[in-house]
Amino acid sequence: MKAIFRNFLVTLRRFRLASALNILGLSVAFAAFIVIMIQVRHEQTFDTCYKKSGRIYRVESTLIPTESNLSSRETYTAFCARPLIEMLLPSVPQVESYAIMYGGSSEIYAKYETEEGESRGIMIPVRKTSDGFTYVFTPEIIEGTAVSLSEPGKALLPESLARKMFGQTSPIDRIVTLPDGTFFIIGAVYKDFPENTSLVNDVKINLAEEYKNDWTDWALTLFVTLAPETSPEEAATQLTDFFGKTGMGKQMGFTHEVSFRLTPIEEIYYHHDISLDIAPKGNRMITNLLLSIALLIIAIAGANFLNFSAALTPARIKSIQIRKILGESTAKLRFALIFEAVGICLLSFLLALCWVGGFGLLKNTDILLPAFFLAGTVGIVTGIYPAFYMTSFRPALILKGTFGMSPAGRKLRIVLTGFQFLISTGLITTAFFIWLQNRHMYSMESIMNNSRIATVTLDKEIMSGQGELLIEKLKSASSVSDVTSSDWPVGFLDYYLYTYSKSPEGEDIMYYFIPVSPNFTEVMGLDIIEGRSFDKTDKTSQEEKLILNELAARRFNVKPGDKFANGSQVIGIIRNFHFMNLRKKIEPMALSSKQDQNTALQPTLYIHITGDTHTAVKQIKASIAAIDPLYPVDVQFYDRKFEQTYQKERDTSAQITLFSLLAVIISLMGVFGLVTFETQYRRKEIGIRKIMGATVTEILIIFYKKFAWIVFACFLLAVPVVWYGVNKWLQAFTYRIPLYWWVFVLSLFIVMIITFVTVTLQSWRTATSNPVHSLKSE
């Protein structure tokens, strides 16, 4: 073994350039693999952290009016009314425990006192839930007891928020006061759930008896834990049958059969066939693409390593033959060669760890052991072929030293290089389409992409009590031209409040609505294309006034002056705009004149800035501090919120582009090695051509032609695969780009140019050398 290790070190020193390129290429590949797999692991393990994982389900139904164009017959929703939930639960005896949760996590302004008695204000995320939350999701309790959630007036606090508010002091039994005068007592602190969960690390307050008899609020979600060995399909069938037997569907106005399903919590992240879902969403195709890129980068690096090993065969074959003559067995020689390959791969893996750790990217150590075994596997796989090849030649061929130009040797290197070009071309083309799709999304018309509009989310009690005074203070600031407000932030949420009614023609309709102040359309730059905007009298009018978007007006066949069955009157039509984020298509929507009418509010100010932004921020904070000195003001500009909203898409696009470039760089190392080999073994041929009158350009063209055909053939193979994959990925977008033909041509051009530059740099010396030096040994 000592001799094998010594020979390994000798080989590294003897072939310094090849060894350095191999270790560099493999280490880059392993580093990229680790970084990508950390992200893939994060996505694939979404919502798998719970102790009862595998038995937790979300109950979903088709309780959405099919007459509404917001949904189709097969559309499911996770929202339901609590009386219906309480009625349905007994029909499924296999339910071991359940949790009813209201809406989503809402930011609420709260006040508390520190250990030193100092009063502070803070925005805290809050969500109401039944006490079954602790039985279904089994959070790890750090302080206090889980049963405190069932005690009146007590709440569970996440560890991160507890430390932010109280430091290392125990928060148990501390009082947190809300603006409406109510308060809750901290009963327990639970360990934060990981980032890759649907659950927000918010304050859990007991739902108690709220909404138990309210059939009008359909904003509750039901999670259940089924007994072991229970079929979720069977439980869903029981719910569907029970609901059908009650006849409630017809009583509620549903003309179609209502069905239920139980979705495993682990699958919610990737499920998009659901309406009005507030859970975070991922794209399985992007996850699979990242996984594919990780494996392809390893494959490219492995092919590159194998290519170099094959290229070194003529230089090593004589020493191997001498060792055989001296009595070393073929098996031992093969083991030594495989050991060398594994050693280089493991050295590369260690270097990759240094790089990943040095850049602070090692966020999940679970992936290290599989990556280590992968490195060893790559070493074995790429070492077996050269080991058996180098030890199986006839002495005559070895003594001639011509294996490098033999048909078998040439084909092997061309196939390996072609494989690298195939993957590189495919990845570059895919990266281009992803970048173009993201750019298309960002360039679409959106009221969010405005650097002159600042936004501040306020507490509903402040807005309802002193909102008008605050707005007047802000308007008087020198850097502010105008101020408007809405009951919900506009332009970046995944969902909004919606309501049902009947059109003037008696058809069932459903639309989203956003209560706004009278000057909202003017400040936000929305175009009134028919009718009028709001005026101050509309806010105090008994009758709700609506301004519909074009889609709602066309779909419901209404015009200004028409009324819906709920008494709301349409006074104007605005041009369609993206009131939700750009991942969602534009739906029927109405701006409403009735503000402060809903308990689930997130009042938001929109402040149009004319002066310096830094001065404006100071003036905004000072104005709010005059109303409430403790309020934690967070001023954000819409263009920055726009960037934050689509940060995940930007990061994914950047990742794919970066790793595609890495794949190309590793492939170029293979091209570099192949050109080095070709120039070394064609020196005499090139010398003869130069003596016969060939110019440097003509000699370079010989190399260009060979690689041009390889690149073009790989391009033809890559096009249908990329076309299919990208086309399928684009189907997930509501607004998508076409499959531009020029992107494929551009990718071919880029790969071709990079290849020609590499070939020129490496073959120029041989093409310009004195032919006498090449032929003097003949």
Phi, psi and omega in degrees: 000324179297320180295321179296317180294322179296317177297325178298315179294322178298318179297319178299319180287321184292318181248066187298312183297312180297317180296317180297316179295320178297311181295319179297311181297315181292321181294320176298318180296315180293322177297315178298318180300314181297313182297315180295317183291333173298316178293316180298317179298320177301318182286315185289337181259020179301130178061035177247012186273353186279148181298327181261022179304136185103344179235003180262130183227151171257131181275126181232152182216169176263034180280059175229132181302122181287344178291337179283137179282001174288345184213165175247178184300326184266008182283134178253160174222152178265353182275147180204166175270144185296320178302323179291321178300313181297329180284325184282326188306316181296344183283351180238090182295344181284354179288118182277320177203161181212158177225127176257126183237138183265128174050219177242188179283126183246138177281124182235139177283129181222156177236148179205170178246139177283178179300329181275001179087011180278130179280136180223153175245147183204147172269123182239141175281131184228141173217134178275137181211155175287163183291352177289352179305317183289337179275326181282310187261351176040063177294150178280116182274123181268318177224150180079199181229147182295329183293348180297339178297332180274353180274138182302133175078005181251158184216161175259136181246136175289151184301318182299318180289322178299317180290325179294322183276317189240003181064224181271000178285143180294129180269357184301133179070010174281150184259134175242123185258138178259159185300333181278007178096344178284166180210165172223156180254135180286115182263334182199158175241126179250151179293136181304138171289153178299166180297326184271060174224157177285337183279132176275143176281079183239177177284126179262116179249140183295129178291333180052233184261006183299142175065010186293332179242018184259107179271358184266340183258104181256058183237024182252146182240141182245124171248137180231151170251120180271151176297152179306146178068014179271136179276124178295329177296320179295317179296320179296320178297319179298318178296316180297314181296317181297315180297321180295320182292330181288340182072015183291331181302313180293322179297327181273358176094012179274124182270350180250165178287127180274130179237159180238156172212156177246114181261124176304138183300333180291341183260353183299322185301324183260359181274122179244357181273051182214144182259150174056046182259129182262357180289147177298147184236147175237171180245110183298326180294322178293318178299314179294325178295316178297318178298317179296318179298318179301314181290323180292324177297318176296319180296319178297314180296321178296317178296322177298315178298316180295323179297315178297319180298318179293323180293332180276354183305310181300327182284337185255346192294325182292319179294324178294319179295322178297319179296325177293319179297325181282002172108000179286132185288155178298320180299318181293320178298317180296318178298318180297319180293320177293321178300319178300315181296316179296319179299316179296319180295319180289323174299318178296321179296317179296320177295322178298320178298320178298318180293312182296315179293322180297326179270005178068030183260359184275081184267345183218107183280352180298335185276348187293316182296312175301323179294323178297313179295325177297318179300316178296320180296317178300319179298316180294312183297315182282346179269334184297311185298307178298324182298314180288325181292312184295335184259012185237014182274155174284141181306324182299316180293324181294315182295329178290333182068029185250010180301325183303331181257007179290154181304319181297315181296317181295315181297319181301312183292323179294318179297315181295316178294319178298321177300319179294317178297321180301311181292316182298315179298317179297317181291320179297316179297316179298316180299321178299313182295321178296317178297317180295320179295317178295319178297322178298318179296314184292332184273355180291153181299126179207136178290348182286326188279064184224116185280353182258003178249118175263148181231141178224126175270128183243164176285144184296330180290322177294316182293318182287330183269315186230022183299315182294320178297317180296317180297320178295321177298317181294319181296333181280350179291143185293333183266003184245130179263326180197161182221138173222177183209163173214161180281348177221145175299136184253132169112350183217359179278160178273346185206159176218171175294147178223162181217160177251150174197194175233141179287170177303337179270003176088008180273144177293134179226159178217134181209153174281149177222144181230108176293131184224165176279163189302328184265018186299313184295325181290312183294321184273357176073034179270137185272123172275116183259350178200141180079213184225172175269183178286155167233176187295334181287337181295328183292326182265355181292144177295330184266129179290132177258141182234142168244113184271154169279166183305318183298315180295317180298318181289317184289323181269355179057054180235162178219165179307134183105337179287156179236147173271169182296334180279004177094352181287137182251135177277125180246346182196165178235131176249155176296143180305137172216162184276091180281338170260178179291166188286356175285340182257147175281160179291131181243167174302130186214151177226135168275133186248147179276350186265095175269164175061029181259352185238143181286332182269073185251151168227072185304134185228132175265142175241115188246116181276119185265137176246330183262206180294135185294321180296318177295318180299317180299317179299318181292322178296314180296321180295321180296317180289324179296330178293333178276314180212104183298337184271350186293127180280096185281128177237101181269124179232143177264146189298325180294326178286323175297325177300314179296318180295323182298323183250025181297323181297317178296320179297316181297317180297316179298317180295320179299311183296319178296314181299313183287333174294319177295321177299318179299320179294317180298316179296321178297321179296330174297322177295318177297317178302314179295319181293319178295320177302315180296314183297316181293325180294318185267001176241017181301315181294319178298317180294320178299316179297316180299320180293320178296326180280002174108004180292139178274170178299319180299316180296323178292319178297323180298327177302315179289320180302315183301315182300312183284330178298318179294321179297312181298315183294319179297318179293325177298315180298325178286327184283328186305306182297325180293313180294317180303314181295312183295313181293319179299319179293321179294320182294337181297339181283349183259136177292317179246112187227159179274159172283168177277087183298131179292328185291340178295319178297316180296319180297319178298317177299316181298317181296312180298320181295315181297313180300320180295315180297321178297316179297316180298317181297313182299323185274328185263351183300318182298317179292320183291334183257002182284162179289121182298339180298320181293330180284332187254357187293339179277350181277000000 
